[in-house]
Amino acid sequence: MNLQIRAARLAMRALQHGSPTLAAALAERLFFTPPRTRLGPQVAAFLRTGRPLRVHVREGRIAAWSWGEGGGPVVVLAHGWGGRGARLAAAYVEPLVAQGFSVVTFDAPGHGASDGWLSSMPQFARALQAVADAAGSVFAIAAHSMGGSASALAMSQGLQVDRAVFLAPAADPARFAADFASTLAVGPVAMAAMRDRSERRLAFRWADLDVPRMARAFDVPLLVIHDRDDATVPWTDGAAIAAAWPGAELVTTTGLGHRDVVRDSGVVDRVVAFIREGREQAVADEGGWLERDLFRRERRRRRIFAD
């Protein structure tokens, strides 16, 4: 156990004994604060090849970038908890742009170059919708971990796409609260108060973040890729989402874990092929796709003016 965790456990125990309200406030702060990670030189250099997009949500500015000549179907890349959009972009932009797609990625609230300190699955989802509005219309989403969970939430709230890819998605991110409570010795009273505080702040119930429950209502083609040796989000999470999502395809890898599954060349090829297949089907029914695209752009225009 590192020194930071030891210190947090000691503080939590003292507060729970003396002030349960402050204990709940500290627990909320710690649970919803993602780690800020730096980009390596190569990934940072690649990010500078993208065109910045202006996107704002209630937390402030969302850092977003785009690639491609424009006019091609848009693919949005959504990172996971503690991640950065640039890491997905470094693996997926070139092969997708080579296939004629435009690509957009972003840093979620409280992550990377975006504003804010706290983050959550509902905040991820709202940021994704704002990025989709800025892009005009989204053909496909490719998302990692929490990004996949948040994509499902955004879709349940009206985000429209033609294809989705989830890499190592979490079936119920709220479940990680149990691990958090165990690690920091947060008692049941403080955890219950922390849940109540966060639900009021986010205007969202933890019970509504169950992805397999959402999945039953979807008809968008979904590809789930999850590694059997994932020690962060168990393979059973991805399997549960694929089983609940009508027509979803589950691809199981081994030896890649939670992070390498994002950039493995075989996984990248499979993801790009799945998205390309969707575009080929859309071209075969081009009139239908154009009608959907125009409808989505009109909905975006109305949302912006309504806001």
C-alpha positions in Angstrom: 0.0 0.0 0.0 1.6 3.3 -1.1 1.9 6.4 1.2 -1.0 8.3 -0.5 -3.4 5.5 0.1 -2.2 5.1 3.7 -2.7 8.8 4.3 -6.2 8.8 2.7 -7.2 5.8 4.8 -6.1 7.5 8.0 -7.9 10.7 7.1 -11.1 8.8 6.2 -11.1 6.9 9.5 -10.6 10.1 11.5 -13.4 11.9 9.6 -15.8 9.0 9.8 -15.4 9.1 13.6 -15.6 12.8 14.0 -17.6 14.1 11.1 -19.5 11.7 8.8 -20.6 14.6 6.6 -17.0 15.6 5.9 -16.1 11.9 5.4 -18.7 11.7 2.7 -17.5 14.9 1.0 -13.9 13.5 1.0 -15.0 10.2 -0.3 -16.9 11.9 -3.2 -13.9 14.0 -4.0 -11.6 11.1 -4.1 -13.9 8.7 -6.0 -14.7 11.2 -8.8 -11.2 12.6 -9.3 -9.5 10.9 -12.2 -5.7 10.7 -12.4 -4.2 13.3 -14.8 -1.7 11.5 -17.1 0.9 13.0 -19.4 1.3 12.1 -23.0 4.6 10.7 -24.3 6.5 12.7 -26.9 5.4 10.7 -29.9 1.7 10.8 -28.9 1.9 14.5 -28.0 3.5 15.2 -31.4 0.7 13.3 -33.2 -2.0 15.2 -31.3 -0.6 18.5 -32.7 -1.5 17.2 -36.2 -5.1 17.4 -35.3 -7.4 20.4 -35.8 -8.7 21.8 -32.5 -12.5 21.9 -32.0 -14.4 24.3 -29.8 -16.6 22.3 -27.4 -18.1 23.4 -24.1 -20.1 21.7 -21.4 -21.2 22.8 -17.9 -17.8 22.0 -16.5 -16.1 24.3 -19.0 -14.0 23.7 -22.2 -13.7 20.2 -23.6 -10.4 19.8 -25.5 -11.2 18.1 -28.8 -9.4 17.5 -32.1 -10.3 16.3 -35.6 -8.5 14.7 -38.6 -9.5 14.0 -42.1 -10.4 16.1 -45.1 -13.9 16.7 -44.0 -17.1 15.4 -45.6 -16.4 11.7 -44.8 -18.4 9.9 -42.1 -17.3 10.9 -38.7 -15.8 8.4 -36.2 -15.5 9.6 -32.6 -12.9 8.0 -30.3 -13.7 8.0 -26.6 -11.1 7.2 -24.0 -11.5 5.5 -20.6 -11.1 6.6 -17.0 -7.8 8.4 -16.5 -7.1 8.2 -20.2 -6.5 10.7 -23.0 -8.2 10.9 -26.4 -4.7 11.2 -28.0 -3.8 7.7 -27.2 -6.7 6.3 -29.1 -6.1 8.8 -31.9 -2.5 7.7 -32.3 -3.6 4.1 -33.0 -6.8 4.7 -35.1 -6.6 8.0 -36.9 -4.3 7.0 -39.8 -6.1 3.7 -40.7 -9.5 5.3 -40.5 -8.6 8.4 -42.5 -7.0 6.1 -45.1 -10.5 4.6 -45.4 -12.1 7.9 -46.0 -13.4 8.7 -42.5 -13.1 11.8 -40.5 -12.0 11.2 -36.9 -12.7 13.2 -33.8 -11.4 12.6 -30.3 -11.5 14.5 -27.0 -10.5 14.6 -23.4 -13.4 14.1 -21.0 -14.1 16.5 -18.2 -11.4 16.4 -15.5 -9.0 14.6 -18.0 -6.1 15.7 -20.0 -6.4 19.2 -21.4 -10.1 19.7 -20.6 -11.4 21.8 -17.8 -12.7 20.5 -14.5 -11.3 18.3 -11.7 -14.1 15.8 -11.1 -15.5 13.4 -13.7 -18.1 10.6 -14.0 -19.9 8.4 -16.5 -22.8 11.0 -16.9 -20.2 13.7 -17.5 -18.4 11.6 -20.0 -21.7 11.0 -21.8 -22.6 14.7 -21.8 -19.2 15.6 -23.2 -19.6 12.9 -25.9 -22.9 14.4 -27.0 -21.4 17.9 -27.1 -18.5 16.6 -29.3 -21.1 14.9 -31.5 -23.0 18.1 -31.9 -19.7 19.9 -32.8 -18.9 17.3 -35.4 -22.4 17.6 -36.9 -23.2 14.0 -37.2 -21.5 10.8 -36.0 -21.3 7.6 -38.0 -19.5 5.4 -35.5 -18.0 5.4 -32.0 -14.9 3.5 -30.9 -14.6 3.7 -27.2 -12.4 2.2 -24.4 -13.4 1.1 -20.9 -15.4 3.9 -19.3 -15.7 5.5 -22.7 -17.7 2.5 -23.9 -20.0 2.6 -20.8 -20.5 6.4 -21.3 -21.2 5.9 -25.0 -24.0 3.5 -24.1 -25.4 6.0 -21.7 -25.2 8.8 -24.3 -27.0 6.5 -26.8 -29.7 5.8 -24.3 -30.2 9.5 -24.0 -30.6 10.1 -27.8 -27.1 10.1 -29.3 -27.5 8.5 -32.7 -24.8 6.4 -34.5 -24.7 3.7 -37.1 -22.0 1.5 -35.5 -20.3 1.2 -32.1 -17.1 -0.5 -30.9 -16.4 -1.0 -27.2 -13.0 -2.1 -26.1 -12.9 -3.6 -22.6 -16.1 -1.8 -21.5 -17.3 -1.8 -17.9 -20.8 -3.2 -17.5 -21.6 -1.2 -14.3 -19.0 1.4 -13.4 -20.8 2.0 -10.1 -19.6 -1.5 -9.0 -16.1 -0.1 -8.7 -17.3 1.8 -5.6 -17.0 -1.4 -3.6 -13.3 -1.6 -4.4 -12.9 2.0 -3.6 -14.6 1.6 -0.2 -12.4 -1.4 0.6 -9.2 0.3 -0.4 -9.8 3.5 1.5 -11.7 1.9 4.4 -14.9 3.9 3.7 -17.7 2.6 5.9 -21.3 2.0 4.7 -22.7 5.1 6.3 -20.2 7.4 4.5 -20.6 5.5 1.2 -24.4 5.9 1.3 -24.0 9.6 2.0 -21.4 9.9 -0.8 -23.8 8.2 -3.2 -26.6 10.7 -2.2 -24.3 13.7 -2.6 -23.1 12.6 -6.0 -26.6 11.8 -7.3 -27.8 15.3 -6.3 -24.7 16.9 -7.9 -25.0 14.9 -11.2 -28.8 14.7 -11.3 -28.3 11.0 -12.0 -29.0 7.7 -10.0 -26.2 5.2 -9.7 -28.8 2.5 -10.5 -29.3 4.0 -14.0 -25.7 3.2 -15.0 -26.1 -0.5 -15.7 -25.0 -0.9 -19.3 -26.5 -4.4 -20.0 -29.9 -3.0 -18.9 -29.5 -0.2 -21.4 -28.2 -2.5 -24.1 -31.5 -4.5 -24.4 -33.1 -1.5 -26.1 -30.4 -0.9 -28.7 -30.4 -2.0 -32.4 -27.1 -0.4 -33.5 -24.5 -3.0 -34.6 -21.9 -3.4 -31.8 -18.5 -5.0 -31.7 -17.1 -5.7 -28.2 -13.4 -6.7 -27.9 -12.3 -7.7 -24.4 -9.2 -9.5 -23.2 -9.5 -12.6 -21.1 -6.6 -11.4 -19.0 -7.9 -7.9 -18.3 -7.2 -7.3 -14.6 -8.9 -3.8 -14.5 -12.3 -4.5 -16.1 -13.1 -8.3 -16.1 -13.8 -10.0 -19.4 -17.2 -11.0 -18.0 -18.2 -7.3 -18.2 -17.7 -7.1 -21.9 -19.4 -10.5 -22.3 -22.4 -9.4 -20.4 -22.8 -6.3 -22.5 -22.5 -8.3 -25.7 -25.0 -10.8 -24.5 -27.6 -8.2 -23.6 -27.1 -6.1 -26.8 -29.2 -7.5 -29.7 -27.0 -8.8 -32.5 -23.7 -7.7 -30.8 -20.4 -9.5 -31.6 -17.9 -10.4 -28.9 -14.3 -10.9 -29.8 -12.1 -12.3 -27.0 -8.3 -11.7 -27.0 -5.7 -13.1 -24.6 -2.5 -11.6 -23.2 -3.3 -8.0 -24.0 -4.8 -6.9 -20.7 -6.7 -3.7 -20.3 -4.5 -1.2 -22.0 -2.7 -3.0 -24.8 -6.1 -4.2 -26.2 -6.5 -0.6 -27.5 -3.4 -0.4 -29.6 -2.8 -4.0 -30.7 -2.4 -4.1 -34.5 -4.8 -7.0 -34.9 -7.5 -5.3 -32.8 -7.0 -2.0 -34.7 -7.5 -3.9 -38.0 -10.6 -5.6 -36.7 -12.1 -2.3 -35.5 -11.4 -0.5 -38.7 -12.8 -3.4 -40.8 -16.0 -3.4 -38.7 -16.6 0.4 -39.1 -15.7 0.1 -42.9 -18.3 -2.7 -43.3 -20.9 -0.4 -41.8 -20.0 2.3 -44.3 -20.2 -0.1 -47.2 -23.7 -1.1 -46.1 -24.6 2.5 -45.8 -23.4 3.2 -49.3 -25.5 0.4 -50.6 -28.5 2.2 -48.9 -27.1 5.7 -49.5 -30.5 7.4 -49.7 -31.3 6.0 -46.2 -28.0 7.0 -44.8 -28.2 10.6 -46.2 -31.6 10.9 -44.8 -30.4 9.9 -41.3 -27.4 12.2 -41.6 -29.6 15.2 -42.5 -32.0 14.4 -39.7 -29.2 14.2 -37.1 -27.8 17.5 -38.3 -31.2 19.2 -38.0 -31.6 17.8 -34.5 -28.2 19.2 -33.6 -29.1 22.6 -35.0 -32.3 22.6 -32.9 -30.5 21.5 -29.8 -27.9 24.3 -30.1 -30.6 27.0 -30.6 -32.6 25.6 -27.8 -29.6 25.9 -25.5 
